[in-house]
Structure formats: C-alpha cells, structure tokens
Amino acid sequence: MIKLACKVPDHALACKLYEHQGLVHRSIKNYRGGLQSFHKMRDVAEDCQDKISEMKAYKNMGVCL
C-alpha cells in the first residue's frame, strides 16, 4: 500500500501508512523498525511541506529512542 501511495502520489496517505507501520513496530518493541518508518514519514512530510505530519514523525522518533 505504501508503494502505491508513493506512486500515485498521495503524500497524505503515504504519511499515514508510514505512521501506522511505525506504531505497529513500536508496539511490538521493534524500535529500529519504528525509527525507519518514522524517518520515511518525515521525508514524505518534508517533500509535501506537511509540518503537522513532520512533527508527529519527530515525536514518534523520540519515543522510539
């Protein structure tokens, strides 16, 4: 789904999917996987200048660390 959202491109959907993926990783204590997902979320958010999603990504990265 994430690949399709990036191809279309639907940046808002890609951000949400990366966020959910990161939250799943975090919930099973796979913090490295969570960090990777939140980094990708941040990158997509920066590209489309979505400051709210960018800040959510940074917050979740901090929780993983």
N, C-alpha and C positions, 0 to 999 in steps of 0.2 A: 504494500500500500504506500509506503513512504517513497519508493522509487517512482511509482505512478504519480504521486502528488508533486514530486520534483520535476517530472517530465512535462506535466500539463502546462505551465507551472501554477500550482496553488500553494503559495507560500504559507498562508494561514493554516491550511490543513497539514502541511509538512511540519510546521512548528508544533501543532497539537499532537501529531503522531509521534514525533521525537520526544515530546514531553511525556506522553503516556508510556512510551518504551522505557524512558529513563526512570519513571516512577516504578515500573514493574521491576526493573533491575535493582533499584534501591530497596524495594520491599522484600526482595529475596537476599538482601545483603551483598549483592554483586555491585559494589560501589564503583569499580573500574568501568563496568558496562554502563552504569548510570552516568558517569562522567563523560564517556564518549557520546552518549545520546544527547546530553545537555550541551556539550560543545557543538554538536551538529545543529541543535536547536538554535543556539546563539548565532552561529554562522548564517543560518537561513534568516533569522530575525534581523541581523545586521544588513543583509542584502536587500531586504524589503523595508528597511527602516521602521521596524515594529519594535519600539522601545519597551513596551509592556512585556512582550514575549522575551525580549533580550534580558530584562531584569529578572523575570521568572527563571530563566536559564541560569543566570549568575547565582540566584538564591539557592536553587537546587544543587548547583555545583558545590556551593559552600556546605550544604547539608551532607553531601557525599564525602567531602573531605573531613 
